[in-house]
Amino acid sequence: MAMRLVFSSILLLGLLFSSVSLFAQSRSEPRPMISTEPSNRSLLEASVQPKSALVGAALSLLLPGMGEIYAGSFQSGRYFLGAEIAILLGIGTQYVRGSSFESDYKVLARTNAGVSGDKDEQFWRDISSFSSIDDFNADRLRNRDFGRLYNPQTHFWQWNSEADRRQFRDLRIQSDKAYQSIYYFLAAMGINRVLSMINAVRGINTFNETHGFSNDDLETSLYFLPEHRAASPIPDGIRAEFRVSF
């Protein structure tokens, strides 16, 4: 179901990107000369309306590039929309990889270790580290961790060989890495939206200033600050802060 939603979103974004590109091309085609008589000029000026930075920011938050379309500057917005499509493709790819590895290691456990039924994530971690349920329970008893003992009737496993267990562990690790990489794509999706919002607001402010309109007094900014988690002058990481001021 999740994959169906991801690929449906990619298809819709692709159609939107194509239609907007055609619209932008049609706007760039030569147009007939418009008379610059005072009456015509006043009509043109009256037809231009001020744009709201709040609306542009909301559109970019909904879908990067939409705020730029609203601002009339899709030349820059198309890159944010393209990045959004690429990120969705990356999420879909990693989800498929993770699912494939997950299916492989579960099949391996059922055929080469005697595992039956559906199990929780902790069980799959445990059987990648111990050759059998007896080894695992003996280790729990030595550590007096009585609450972590498995029932042989419901959670039995016995690997046919050490090579099978190691292959299972490698497949599980590959699956976890693929799923975890989705979080990086989601973070990139958030940053892409923030950058598109900032770009759209700047474009709208420029549009309003060019035509003599007042702005919403909306300012957006993105800061990357060092993150200190310990008493050390060397930062442990970088923290991103997005600020909006009215």
ZIGI-V974124 format. One record per residue. N is the residue number from 1. RES is the residue in three letters. SS is DSSP state (helix for helix, strand for strand, loop for the rest). Layout:
n->[N N]
res->[RES RES]
ss->[SS SS]
This chain:
n->[1 2 3 4 5 6 7 8 9 10 11 12 13 14 15 16 17 18 19 20 21 22 23 24 25 26 27 28 29 30 31 32 33 34 35 36 37 38 39 40 41 42 43 44 45 46 47 48 49 50 51 52 53 54 55 56 57 58 59 60 61 62 63 64 65 66 67 68 69 70 71 72 73 74 75 76 77 78 79 80 81 82 83 84 85 86 87 88 89 90 91 92 93 94 95 96 97 98 99 100 101 102 103 104 105 106 107 108 109 110 111 112 113 114 115 116 117 118 119 120 121 122 123 124 125 126 127 128 129 130 131 132 133 134 135 136 137 138 139 140 141 142 143 144 145 146 147 148 149 150 151 152 153 154 155 156 157 158 159 160 161 162 163 164 165 166 167 168 169 170 171 172 173 174 175 176 177 178 179 180 181 182 183 184 185 186 187 188 189 190 191 192 193 194 195 196 197 198 199 200 201 202 203 204 205 206 207 208 209 210 211 212 213 214 215 216 217 218 219 220 221 222 223 224 225 226 227 228 229 230 231 232 233 234 235 236 237 238 239 240 241 242 243 244 245 246]
res->[MET ALA MET ARG LEU VAL PHE SER SER ILE LEU LEU LEU GLY LEU LEU PHE SER SER VAL SER LEU PHE ALA GLN SER ARG SER GLU PRO ARG PRO MET ILE SER THR GLU PRO SER ASN ARG SER LEU LEU GLU ALA SER VAL GLN PRO LYS SER ALA LEU VAL GLY ALA ALA LEU SER LEU LEU LEU PRO GLY MET GLY GLU ILE TYR ALA GLY SER PHE GLN SER GLY ARG TYR PHE LEU GLY ALA GLU ILE ALA ILE LEU LEU GLY ILE GLY THR GLN TYR VAL ARG GLY SER SER PHE GLU SER ASP TYR LYS VAL LEU ALA ARG THR ASN ALA GLY VAL SER GLY ASP LYS ASP GLU GLN PHE TRP ARG ASP ILE SER SER PHE SER SER ILE ASP ASP PHE ASN ALA ASP ARG LEU ARG ASN ARG ASP PHE GLY ARG LEU TYR ASN PRO GLN THR HIS PHE TRP GLN TRP ASN SER GLU ALA ASP ARG ARG GLN PHE ARG ASP LEU ARG ILE GLN SER ASP LYS ALA TYR GLN SER ILE TYR TYR PHE LEU ALA ALA MET GLY ILE ASN ARG VAL LEU SER MET ILE ASN ALA VAL ARG GLY ILE ASN THR PHE ASN GLU THR HIS GLY PHE SER ASN ASP ASP LEU GLU THR SER LEU TYR PHE LEU PRO GLU HIS ARG ALA ALA SER PRO ILE PRO ASP GLY ILE ARG ALA GLU PHE ARG VAL SER PHE]
ss->[loop helix helix helix helix helix helix helix helix helix helix helix helix helix helix helix helix helix helix helix helix helix helix helix helix helix helix helix loop loop loop loop loop loop loop loop loop helix helix helix helix helix helix helix helix helix helix loop loop loop loop loop helix helix helix helix helix helix helix helix helix helix loop loop loop helix helix helix helix helix helix loop loop helix helix helix helix helix helix helix helix helix helix helix helix helix helix helix helix helix helix helix helix helix helix helix helix helix helix helix helix helix helix helix helix helix helix helix helix helix helix helix loop loop loop loop loop loop loop loop helix helix helix helix helix helix helix loop loop loop loop strand helix helix helix helix helix helix helix helix helix helix loop loop loop helix helix helix loop loop loop loop loop loop loop loop loop strand loop loop loop helix helix helix helix helix helix helix helix helix helix helix helix helix helix helix helix helix helix helix helix helix helix helix helix helix helix helix helix helix helix helix helix helix helix helix helix helix helix helix helix helix helix helix helix helix helix helix helix helix loop loop loop loop loop loop loop loop strand strand strand strand strand strand strand strand strand loop loop loop loop loop loop loop loop loop strand strand strand strand strand strand strand strand strand loop]
